[in-house]
Amino acid sequence: MKLNPTFTKLAILAVVTVLLGIVLGQIGGLVHERQWRQREAATNVEQSLAGAQVFAGPLLVRDCKETWVVRGPDKKESQESRAFELTSSPATLKIGGALSPEARYRGLFKVNTYVGQLDVEARWDRLAALVPHAEHPNGQLSCSDATVVVALSDPRGIRSAELKRNGQALEVLPGAEHGTLRGLHAVLPDLHAGEPLALSLKLNLVGSQRLGMVPAADDTEVALQSSWPHPSFTGQFLPLEHHIGASGFSARWRVSSLASTAVADLQAGHALPDLSGDVDSSSSGYAAEPRSAPKGGLDVLAVSLIDPVNPYVMADRAIKYGLMFVALTFVTVGLTELLTGRRVHPVQYLLVGLAISLFFLLLLSLSEHMDFLKAYLVAAAAAAAVLTQYAAAMLGGWLRGLAFGGGIALLYGALYVLLRQEQTALVIGAVLLFAVLAAIMTLTRKLDWYRLGAAEQA
């Protein structure tokens, strides 16, 4: 039985498409390997410099001890004791800060770091929480001087710290002196329960990619600004207001203790949240929360310095449209065969598909050395030029070749729009595919497929 040439060719083209899918899969694997190496570079920078920073405090801590005499059944006396800790959080906490971004490199891979200058103002209306109370009738109390504790997730990032009490400088010491927290502390002698207390802190620190603040006061206000134009706001609290422009961003938060358990959790010595992990770099506004949500018990408000045009993220998204590109190109060539009678060999289909597939590899390699838009334009122009001259020979004329190359260029333009317009990518892709299908149906609406197959078989 003689096989129908049309269906035989379709079967061969299906095999060619599968082979091209394998090629695209290998290129996608290379993209994932480069993404892993970029994360490895970020980890290396964090280990050598400082990681994502979380700031908490200031918190007042006082160690106390109660001793009492116990009379046994034999009327002998023995002394017992208990140690306990008193804590007090500010009534109001105001944090103002400026982040100066600094790019660090490990080979080809860029890691966003920053130098932060934080100005912290904390006020206590009263210090009754630091006054000890005996639990036994004859208990004797003794307490150390209170200390002010400031916690940081990575103290290696501290460059300088200046702490003042009512305008007078205090000696800043390393260590947080409370639970498992790390950071710095200072001794506060001669505190009086009936007097208010005001503390000011100027902290200069460095960190990588993300900065978080714990709202550890009855009323917390945070205002941050930076020259980085692509912030991503995460954590349990988004800013009340923010402004993002080409010159940078500014944002302001306000959190009440009625809306957060951070005060009680910090006093209990809970660990700071972990802001490590992937940063969603797909947009320049708010990030997808599940991807960069902090891990830990304390509430936090945070900002990340992201790259909205990450070449590996963009290349990975582009490859997802690779098979669609191959299918649309094959459909175009097939229609040209049907409408002009020009026969195209399956090997030619394979070469055209390989040229389209290698565009993504060229895009990936160039984007590591230049701006993504420039890399995209160079790769697209190279692929369109090669396909234009090849199509001129394959389809029998420069006019057809130029039309084919123009269609390829339009496809690359549509792909770039899809990559940049993430929020509307689905609707743009759906409209594009529907338009292509409508064009195919219009061009072939009068074609007699039965006679075509019979003619080729004869």
Summary of the structure (lengths in Angstrom):
residues: 458
radius of gyration: 33.0
end to end distance: 12.8
largest distance: 120.9
contacts: 1450
relative contact order: 0.12
helix: 42%
strand: 31%
